[in-house]
Amino acid sequence: MFNTPTLLALYHVMRKGFIDRMYGVVSAGKEARVYWAKDRKGRDVAVKIYLTFTAEFRKSIKQYIIGDPRFEAVSSDLRKLILKWVQKEYKNLKRMFNAGVRVPEPYYAYRNILVMEFIGENGVRAPLLKEISLSKEEYERIYRKVVEYMRLMYRVAGLVHADLSEYNIMVYHGEPVIIDVSQAVTLDHPLATHFLLRDIRNIIRFFREKAGIETHTIEELYRIVTGEEGVLEWEE
């Protein structure tokens, strides 16, 4: 059951034509749910709705907003913070999509609602990388693609995903799709290098341990992504 502000926001998005019919929940988290829907053109769309505004949510995203000038004026107002967070997710998707990174194409964002491309078929989302088993050759191909997307994300979009792992990569028609980019930060964020190194470690760990393929070292992958020499010391 949606609250009144969310219903009003949904009516606005529907009037704009980005939602025509809403169907079931595709995935649900503590703060947001993703629904399968159709837009006025008959396209499948994913509708992400942030429903819960809690102090816990603010605490969980604190590391991604401290040092970001876009959040300085709203960090103490939880509702405004959520609305800003949705706009950040939309803009991050747009920057990545325009940079050539395979992400769900963003269509529209309003208040606590984000409408984007549905990755899947007939209301069934594509599987996450962690949910499927592939051949060694397929893992190697997907690894190379993910590395290229990390490079484009950094060098062209000017972003670090900051939570990249097998949990935030879908596989659709055999191709990796990067998802959940709300926490992605710009390169001038004070923790950008820390987040990038964490992403690199997660990707190397998964493809080495689960996929059993040979990967770059952390230093090599850092250099490929950034074009820079050396890796700063960092802690877990």
Buried (B, 14 or more C-beta within 10 A) or exposed (E): EEEEEBEEBBEBBBEBEBBBEBEEEBBEEEBBBBBBBBBEEEEBBBBBBBBEBEEEBBEEBEBBBEBBEEBEEBBEEBEBBBBBBBBBBBBBBBBBBEBEBBBBEBBBBBBBBBBBBBBBEEBEBBEBBEEEEBEEEBBBBBBEBBBBBBBBBBBBBBBBBBBBBBBBBBBBEEEBBBBBBBBBBBBEBEBBBBBBBBBBBBBBEBBEEBBEBEBBEBEEBBBBBBEEEEBEEEEE
